[in-house]
Amino acid sequence: MTGLCDKERFETACRLVSSGGRLKSGIGTMGESSVHAVLKNYFEPFQESQEMKLGGYVADIVGEDGIIEIQTGQFSHLKDKLAAFLPAAAVTVVYPVYVKKRIVIIDGEGVLGKPRTSPLKETPYEIFRELFPIAEFLTHPNLRFSVMSLECEEYRINPEFIGKKKNRRGRFSVIDRMPTALVSEMRINSPDEWRQLIPCIYEEDFTTADFSEAAAIPRETAQLALSALFRGNVLLRTGKKGRAFTYRFNEELMN
């Protein structure tokens, strides 16, 4: 389900975060990323509703729509929080993907050279790479997801500048990403809405290869998706086609 994007509010959140000089003061320390800070202020501009203690954990946001957790990294860190939060309230996990990135190389003095656009473009399917650790919660009635498609500037630096060893390939370290635009939002408010990301779901049975081809995603991503959705009981295994498992949507989850 496509959400309603408030791009004006998003731009306000970006200005609030960028005006604080976070990049310059945060080199080598990271802490909360700019993406996390922008999304937190986008979903809840009132500071008193942010960073709330609840059930022995700190929730990013507690408000009228329940609990909102901004997750820019691995979902394994969410498992204990979800176990504590879901029995008490609706929980929305917000996950950003980057449909366009401008790479900016910096040092202690400022920008080095001309920024370039990365050829890599992420899609909402990236969320499937993270789902497996929390698959047991996928059919919980209080769990929701929001996949935010963003444009951003990605800041990179020589790792030696921040006290890290230079890697073998001479790659620069990513120290922050600053959102520059909100492109779209995909809402998954119930288990049956995972169907919108599986174009072949209406076929009687489908394999990893069928899904990969229909969605135009790598086979690895398709396999991770089906493994997580199967573990979470969103999909059922119906048998095999050759050596490949076949899947079907769990119709009992239909609203």
C-alpha positions in Angstrom: 0.0 0.0 0.0 1.5 3.3 -1.1 1.6 5.9 1.7 0.8 9.6 1.5 4.2 11.4 1.5 4.3 14.8 3.1 7.3 16.2 1.2 7.1 19.6 2.8 7.3 18.1 6.3 10.2 15.9 5.1 12.1 18.9 3.8 11.6 20.6 7.2 13.0 17.6 9.0 16.0 17.7 6.6 16.7 21.3 7.3 16.4 20.8 11.0 19.0 18.0 11.0 21.4 19.6 8.5 21.4 22.9 10.3 22.9 21.3 13.3 26.3 20.7 11.7 26.0 17.0 12.4 28.5 15.9 9.8 31.4 18.1 10.9 30.9 17.3 14.6 30.2 13.6 14.1 33.2 12.6 12.0 34.6 9.4 13.6 31.8 9.2 16.2 28.7 8.4 14.1 26.1 7.9 16.8 22.7 8.5 15.4 22.8 8.8 11.6 21.4 11.7 9.8 18.9 9.4 8.0 17.7 8.2 11.4 17.4 11.7 12.7 15.5 13.0 9.7 13.0 10.1 9.7 12.5 10.5 13.4 11.7 14.2 13.0 9.6 13.5 9.9 7.3 11.0 11.7 7.2 12.9 15.0 8.4 16.5 15.1 7.6 16.9 18.8 10.7 16.1 20.9 8.8 15.0 23.9 7.4 12.0 22.0 10.9 10.9 20.9 13.3 8.5 22.7 10.7 7.3 25.2 11.5 4.6 27.7 9.0 1.7 27.5 9.3 -1.8 29.0 13.0 -1.6 29.7 13.8 -0.3 26.2 13.9 3.1 24.5 11.5 3.5 21.6 12.3 6.0 18.9 8.8 7.4 18.9 5.7 6.8 21.1 2.6 8.7 19.8 -1.0 8.5 18.6 -0.1 5.9 16.0 1.6 3.7 18.6 5.4 3.0 18.6 7.6 3.8 15.6 11.1 2.3 15.3 13.5 3.7 12.7 15.7 0.9 11.5 18.6 1.8 9.2 20.6 -1.4 9.8 20.1 -5.0 10.8 16.7 -6.1 12.1 18.3 -8.5 14.5 18.6 -5.6 16.9 14.8 -5.3 16.8 13.9 -8.7 18.0 13.9 -8.1 21.8 12.2 -4.8 21.3 9.4 -6.3 19.3 8.9 -9.0 21.8 8.4 -6.3 24.5 6.5 -3.7 22.4 4.0 -5.8 20.3 1.8 -7.1 23.1 1.3 -3.5 24.3 0.8 -1.4 21.1 1.0 -1.1 17.4 4.6 -1.0 16.2 5.7 0.5 12.8 9.2 -0.4 11.6 10.5 2.3 9.3 13.1 1.2 6.8 14.9 3.5 4.3 16.1 2.5 0.9 18.1 4.8 -1.4 16.9 5.1 -4.9 19.5 7.7 -5.7 22.8 8.4 -4.0 25.4 11.2 -4.6 28.8 10.1 -3.4 30.7 12.9 -1.6 34.3 12.4 -0.6 35.4 14.5 2.4 38.4 15.1 4.7 38.8 17.3 7.7 38.8 20.5 5.6 35.7 19.8 3.5 34.7 18.2 0.2 37.3 16.6 -2.1 36.6 16.7 -5.8 33.3 16.7 -7.5 30.4 14.6 -6.1 29.3 11.7 -8.3 26.1 9.7 -8.7 26.2 6.1 -7.6 25.1 3.6 -10.3 23.5 1.5 -7.6 19.8 2.0 -7.0 17.9 0.3 -4.2 14.3 -0.8 -4.3 11.8 -1.7 -1.5 12.9 -5.3 -2.0 16.0 -4.5 0.1 13.8 -5.0 3.2 13.8 -8.7 2.5 17.5 -8.9 3.2 16.7 -7.9 6.9 13.5 -9.7 7.7 14.6 -13.2 8.6 15.7 -12.4 12.3 12.2 -11.0 13.0 10.2 -13.5 10.8 8.4 -14.9 13.9 6.5 -11.6 14.3 5.4 -11.1 10.6 1.8 -12.2 11.3 1.4 -10.3 14.5 -1.6 -8.0 14.2 0.3 -5.1 15.8 3.3 -5.1 13.4 3.5 -2.8 10.5 6.2 -1.6 8.1 7.0 1.6 6.2 9.6 1.4 3.4 10.8 4.9 2.7 12.4 5.5 -0.8 14.9 8.3 -0.4 17.5 10.3 -2.4 20.6 11.1 -0.3 24.1 12.3 -0.2 26.5 9.7 1.0 29.6 11.0 2.8 32.8 9.0 2.6 36.2 9.5 4.1 39.7 7.9 4.1 39.4 5.4 7.0 42.8 6.5 8.4 41.4 9.9 9.0 39.0 8.5 11.6 41.5 6.1 13.2 40.7 3.0 11.2 42.9 0.8 9.1 42.9 1.3 5.4 41.2 -1.7 3.8 42.9 -3.8 1.1 40.9 -2.4 -1.8 41.6 1.2 -0.7 37.9 1.9 -0.3 36.7 5.0 1.6 34.5 4.5 4.7 30.9 5.7 4.7 30.4 8.0 7.7 27.0 9.3 7.1 24.1 9.7 4.7 22.0 12.9 4.5 18.6 12.6 2.9 17.9 15.1 0.2 14.4 14.0 -1.0 11.5 11.7 -0.2 10.4 9.9 -3.3 7.8 7.5 -2.1 6.5 5.4 0.9 5.3 1.8 0.8 3.1 0.8 3.8 2.6 -2.8 4.8 -0.1 -2.7 7.5 -1.0 -6.4 7.6 0.6 -9.7 6.5 -1.5 -10.0 3.3 0.0 -6.7 2.0 3.4 -8.4 1.4 1.5 -9.5 -1.8 2.2 -6.1 -3.3 6.0 -7.0 -3.5 5.4 -10.5 -5.1 4.1 -10.1 -8.6 3.7 -13.9 -9.1 1.8 -14.4 -5.9 -1.5 -15.0 -7.7 -0.1 -18.0 -9.5 -1.0 -21.3 -7.9 2.5 -22.2 -7.0 5.8 -20.4 -7.7 9.5 -20.9 -7.1 12.4 -18.7 -6.2 13.2 -18.4 -9.9 9.6 -17.4 -10.7 9.7 -14.7 -8.1 13.2 -13.5 -9.1 12.1 -13.1 -12.8 8.7 -11.6 -12.0 10.1 -9.0 -9.6 13.3 -8.4 -11.6 15.4 -8.9 -8.5 18.6 -11.0 -7.9 18.0 -14.7 -7.1 19.7 -14.2 -3.7 17.2 -11.5 -2.7 14.3 -13.6 -3.9 15.6 -16.6 -1.8 16.0 -14.4 1.3 12.5 -13.0 0.8 10.8 -16.4 0.5 12.8 -17.9 3.4 11.7 -15.1 5.7 8.0 -15.1 4.6 7.9 -18.9 4.9 9.4 -18.8 8.4 6.9 -16.2 9.3 3.9 -18.2 7.9 3.1 -15.6 5.3 3.9 -18.2 2.6 3.3 -21.9 2.6 5.5 -24.5 0.9 3.4 -26.6 -1.4 5.9 -29.1 -2.8 8.8 -29.1 -5.3 9.3 -28.3 -8.9 12.4 -30.2 -9.8 14.8 -29.4 -7.0 13.1 -26.1 -6.1 10.5 -25.6 -3.4 7.2 -24.2 -4.5 5.3 -21.6 -2.5 1.8 -20.2 -2.2 0.4 -17.3 -0.2 -1.3 -18.3 3.1 -4.9 -17.4 2.3 -5.8 -17.5 6.0 -4.0 -14.1 6.3 -6.4 -12.3 3.9 -8.2 -9.4 5.5 
